[in-house]
Amino acid sequence: MLNLRPHSGAALLAFLSTLLLMMASIGAAAAHLLFAGRSMTSQWLDREIAFRAAEVALLDAEADLIAAIAEAGGGRLASWPTPGTCGTGAQRGLCMADGDMTAWMPWLKGNLPADLGIDAGTFTGITMPILPADVIGATTAPRYVIEPLEDRTGLTADAWPRFRITALGFGRDTGVRALLQTEFQP
């Protein structure tokens, strides 16, 4: 004979509660994974924007040097600041290293002194495109500094030293930065 007892449902309630808790945990983990993936993609995109902006600054610095060399008498490159300093006025963006201390070193440490470097386009006239609100891109102009790698003494009047150009580009978030360097021989 079958013994039927009335059940209180406590075991069923515990099972359903555990199942609901597991489903909520899986849902929270999936949401976290989606948000983390979006964040990682956004960081990669910001890094790429900063890298491309720094490349633009390198090309602008090369154009700046070519234009300065083409000027009669060297114009912008006729005089250089003292070692350990950067120029002002027409020599803005031109720096002289002092031993191992180069002008762009604060950029590596995350410092952004306002008087260090020059915005791309200052002397060449290039401008950053104005982006619509729904387009992703850099909103801060990239900067660069130019340093001679050789002393001009002993060079003929038509010979130019090699230059080191250091450029700093920014992403959409100005905390995301890319620092690029190149050597340029006019």
QUINORFEN-V289067 format. One record per helix or strand. SS is the DSSP state (H for helix, E for strand). FROM is the first residue (numbers start at 0). TO is the last residue. If there is no record, write none. Layout:
BEGIN
ss=SS from=FROM to=TO
ss=SS from=FROM to=TO
END
This chain:
BEGIN
ss=H from=9 to=69
ss=H from=71 to=76
ss=E from=85 to=86
ss=H from=88 to=90
ss=E from=91 to=91
ss=E from=93 to=94
ss=E from=97 to=97
ss=E from=100 to=100
ss=H from=104 to=107
ss=E from=117 to=118
ss=E from=142 to=147
ss=E from=161 to=169
ss=E from=176 to=184
END
